Amino acid sequence: MTEMTKRLPMLPVERALKVISGRWKAVILYYLLDSPKRLSELKRLVPEISQKVLIQQLREMEEHGLVHREIFRQVPPRVDYSATPLGQSLEPVLLALCDWGQRHAAELDELDQTRDCIIRPVRQMGVT
């Protein structure tokens, strides 16, 4: 992770945007906030993403400390992805972006073209 950290911008807002930028990272993390998911479940939740890109985005978020990958040594092998505490700390940001996106769609009279966000109470750090 040190090598990746060296390549991140020094300005905190730029760093934050770099870590969560990309078409799918925020969406994937949004779904992982609820509970750990397997790759196939994430693919079902985000059908527009290719499996290659999904894996790439998960790996990048894992490198940045937002996602944890747990491998279960069983037959067949099972891998679960979950949001780390650092990833979970982005929940208020993601929910604010979701809320803003809904307001933006409403302002442009496009609310009927959007999906609902799953808004739930924001968890406090360390409390589930």
C-alpha positions in Angstrom: 0.0 0.0 0.0 3.0 2.3 0.5 3.7 2.4 -3.2 0.1 3.3 -4.0 0.0 5.9 -1.3 3.1 7.6 -2.8 1.2 8.1 -6.0 -1.8 9.8 -4.4 -2.1 13.6 -4.5 -1.0 15.7 -1.6 -4.1 17.9 -1.5 -6.7 16.1 0.7 -9.7 16.8 -1.5 -7.9 15.7 -4.6 -6.7 12.6 -2.7 -10.2 11.7 -1.6 -11.6 12.1 -5.1 -8.8 10.0 -6.6 -9.4 7.2 -4.1 -13.2 7.0 -4.9 -13.1 8.1 -8.5 -14.0 5.9 -11.3 -17.4 5.0 -12.7 -18.1 2.2 -10.3 -16.1 2.5 -7.0 -18.7 4.6 -5.2 -21.5 2.3 -6.4 -19.6 -0.9 -5.3 -18.7 0.7 -1.9 -22.3 1.8 -1.5 -23.5 -1.8 -1.8 -20.7 -3.1 0.5 -21.8 -0.7 3.3 -24.8 -2.9 4.0 -23.1 -6.2 4.4 -20.3 -8.3 2.9 -20.9 -9.5 -0.6 -19.6 -12.2 -2.9 -18.4 -11.2 -6.4 -21.4 -12.8 -8.0 -23.8 -10.8 -5.8 -22.0 -7.6 -6.6 -22.2 -8.4 -10.3 -26.0 -9.0 -9.9 -26.4 -5.6 -8.1 -24.4 -3.8 -10.8 -25.2 -5.7 -14.0 -23.8 -2.9 -16.2 -20.2 -3.6 -15.0 -18.0 -6.2 -16.6 -16.5 -8.8 -14.3 -13.0 -7.7 -15.3 -13.7 -4.1 -14.3 -15.5 -5.1 -11.1 -12.4 -7.1 -10.0 -10.1 -4.2 -11.0 -12.2 -1.7 -9.0 -12.3 -4.0 -6.0 -8.5 -4.5 -6.1 -7.9 -0.7 -6.3 -10.2 -0.1 -3.3 -8.5 -2.9 -1.4 -5.1 -1.2 -2.1 -6.5 2.1 -0.8 -7.8 0.4 2.4 -11.5 0.8 1.6 -12.4 -2.8 1.0 -11.4 -6.1 2.7 -11.2 -9.3 0.8 -11.7 -12.5 2.8 -10.9 -15.8 1.3 -12.6 -18.9 2.8 -10.6 -22.0 2.3 -13.4 -24.4 1.3 -14.5 -26.3 -1.7 -15.5 -24.5 -3.8 -13.5 -21.5 -2.6 -15.5 -18.5 -1.4 -14.4 -14.9 -1.3 -16.3 -12.2 0.5 -15.8 -8.5 0.0 -16.7 -6.0 2.8 -16.2 -2.3 3.5 -13.4 -1.7 6.0 -13.8 0.9 8.8 -12.1 3.4 6.5 -14.5 2.5 3.7 -17.5 2.7 6.1 -16.4 6.2 7.1 -17.4 7.2 3.6 -21.0 6.3 4.2 -22.1 9.9 5.0 -20.4 11.1 1.9 -21.9 8.5 -0.4 -25.4 9.1 1.1 -24.9 12.8 0.6 -24.0 12.2 -3.0 -27.0 10.0 -3.5 -29.3 12.7 -2.0 -27.7 15.3 -4.2 -28.1 13.1 -7.3 -31.8 12.8 -6.5 -32.2 16.5 -6.0 -30.3 17.2 -9.3 -32.6 14.8 -11.2 -35.6 16.4 -9.7 -34.3 19.9 -10.6 -33.9 18.7 -14.2 -37.3 17.0 -14.1 -35.6 13.6 -14.6 -36.5 12.0 -11.3 -38.6 9.4 -13.1 -35.4 8.1 -14.7 -33.5 7.5 -11.5 -33.5 4.6 -9.0 -34.1 5.1 -5.4 -31.2 5.2 -3.0 -31.3 2.9 0.0 -31.1 5.6 2.6 -30.7 4.2 6.1 -29.5 5.8 9.4 -25.8 6.5 9.3 -23.9 4.1 11.6 -21.6 5.6 14.2 -18.1 4.4 14.1 -17.7 1.2 16.0 -21.5 0.8 16.4 -23.5 -1.5 14.1 
